[in-house]
Amino acid sequence: MRRGFTLLECLIALAILAAATGGLYQSLASMAAAGRRSTMELRAAALARSLLDRVGTDITLAEGRQHGTGWSLLITRHGSPEDRAAWPVAAYDVVATLHPDRPGRELSLATIILGPKGQAP
């Protein structure tokens, strides 16, 4: 009667174990990269939201384009000329765009901000 495993059986078991471990490693590496990407996107969204919150306080609410390091703001008047004349306040479309180091990864957030009507050009 034979006892134990042959060398061939051990090699086959080791090959199966190596293949399974390699697949598991690739899966974990992919999940870690997705987690880092998600964290970066959340930080970028928070930064863009913070930038929008500063419009009208630290950043002047006036039509035009404003730039900073890694970001830009586009501020335009909202509504038709007839609407603007009827509204008691001035409304502006504000788009904050973050420009990361890699092209094609821009993030933009948009909102409408109300300001005093006398401030409108």
C-alpha positions as CSV (number, residue, x, y, z in Angstrom):
1,M,0.0,0.0,0.0
2,R,1.3,3.5,-1.0
3,R,1.5,6.2,1.6
4,G,1.8,10.0,0.9
5,F,1.7,11.9,-2.3
6,T,3.8,11.6,-5.4
7,L,6.0,14.4,-6.6
8,L,3.6,15.0,-9.6
9,E,0.6,15.3,-7.3
10,C,2.4,17.9,-5.2
11,L,3.5,19.9,-8.2
12,I,-0.1,19.9,-9.6
13,A,-1.5,21.0,-6.2
14,L,1.2,23.8,-6.0
15,A,0.3,25.0,-9.6
16,I,-3.4,25.2,-8.7
17,L,-2.6,27.0,-5.5
18,A,-0.3,29.5,-7.4
19,A,-3.0,30.2,-10.0
20,A,-5.7,30.8,-7.4
21,T,-3.4,33.1,-5.4
22,G,-2.5,35.0,-8.5
23,G,-6.1,35.6,-9.4
24,L,-6.9,36.7,-5.8
25,Y,-3.9,39.1,-5.8
26,Q,-5.1,40.7,-9.1
27,S,-8.6,41.1,-7.7
28,L,-7.4,42.7,-4.5
29,A,-5.1,45.1,-6.5
30,S,-8.0,46.1,-8.7
31,M,-10.2,46.8,-5.7
32,A,-7.4,48.9,-4.0
33,A,-7.0,51.0,-7.2
34,A,-10.7,51.5,-7.4
35,G,-10.8,52.6,-3.8
36,R,-7.9,55.1,-4.3
37,R,-9.7,56.5,-7.4
38,S,-13.0,56.8,-5.5
39,T,-11.2,58.7,-2.7
40,M,-9.6,61.1,-5.1
41,E,-12.9,61.8,-6.8
42,L,-14.6,62.4,-3.4
43,R,-11.8,64.9,-2.5
44,A,-12.1,66.6,-5.9
45,A,-15.9,67.0,-5.5
46,A,-15.4,68.4,-2.0
47,L,-12.8,70.9,-3.3
48,A,-15.1,71.9,-6.2
49,R,-18.0,72.3,-3.7
50,S,-15.8,74.5,-1.5
51,L,-14.8,76.6,-4.5
52,L,-18.5,77.2,-5.3
53,D,-19.2,78.1,-1.7
54,R,-16.5,80.8,-1.9
55,V,-18.2,82.6,-4.8
56,G,-19.8,85.8,-3.6
57,T,-17.6,85.9,-0.5
58,D,-13.9,85.4,-1.3
59,I,-14.4,85.2,-5.0
60,T,-16.2,88.1,-6.7
61,L,-19.7,87.2,-8.2
62,A,-19.2,88.8,-11.6
63,E,-19.5,87.5,-15.2
64,G,-16.4,86.0,-16.7
65,R,-13.8,83.3,-16.2
66,Q,-11.5,83.2,-13.2
67,H,-8.5,80.9,-12.7
68,G,-6.5,79.5,-9.9
69,T,-3.9,76.7,-9.5
70,G,-5.7,73.6,-10.8
71,W,-9.2,75.2,-11.1
72,S,-11.3,77.6,-13.1
73,L,-14.7,79.2,-12.6
74,L,-17.1,80.3,-15.4
75,I,-19.7,82.7,-14.3
76,T,-22.5,83.7,-16.7
77,R,-25.9,85.4,-16.3
78,H,-28.8,83.0,-15.9
79,G,-32.1,83.4,-17.8
80,S,-33.3,85.4,-20.7
81,P,-33.2,89.2,-20.7
82,E,-36.9,89.3,-20.1
83,D,-36.6,87.0,-17.1
84,R,-33.7,89.0,-15.7
85,A,-35.8,92.2,-15.9
86,A,-38.7,90.6,-14.1
87,W,-36.7,88.9,-11.3
88,P,-36.0,90.9,-8.1
89,V,-32.5,89.5,-7.9
90,A,-29.7,88.7,-10.3
91,A,-29.1,85.0,-11.0
92,Y,-25.7,83.6,-12.2
93,D,-24.8,80.2,-13.6
94,V,-21.5,79.2,-11.9
95,V,-19.4,76.2,-13.1
96,A,-16.4,75.2,-11.1
97,T,-13.9,72.9,-12.9
98,L,-10.9,71.2,-11.4
99,H,-8.0,70.5,-13.7
100,P,-5.9,67.6,-12.3
101,D,-2.4,66.7,-13.6
102,R,-3.7,64.2,-16.0
103,P,-5.8,65.5,-19.0
104,G,-9.2,64.1,-19.4
105,R,-9.9,63.7,-15.7
106,E,-11.5,67.1,-15.2
107,L,-14.4,67.4,-12.7
108,S,-17.0,70.1,-13.1
109,L,-19.8,71.1,-10.7
110,A,-22.4,73.7,-11.5
111,T,-24.9,75.7,-9.5
112,I,-27.0,78.9,-9.7
113,I,-26.1,81.7,-7.3
114,L,-28.3,84.6,-6.5
115,G,-26.9,88.1,-6.0
116,P,-28.1,91.7,-5.6
117,K,-29.7,93.0,-8.8
118,G,-27.7,96.2,-8.7
119,Q,-24.5,94.0,-8.9
120,A,-25.5,92.7,-12.4
121,P,-23.7,94.4,-15.3
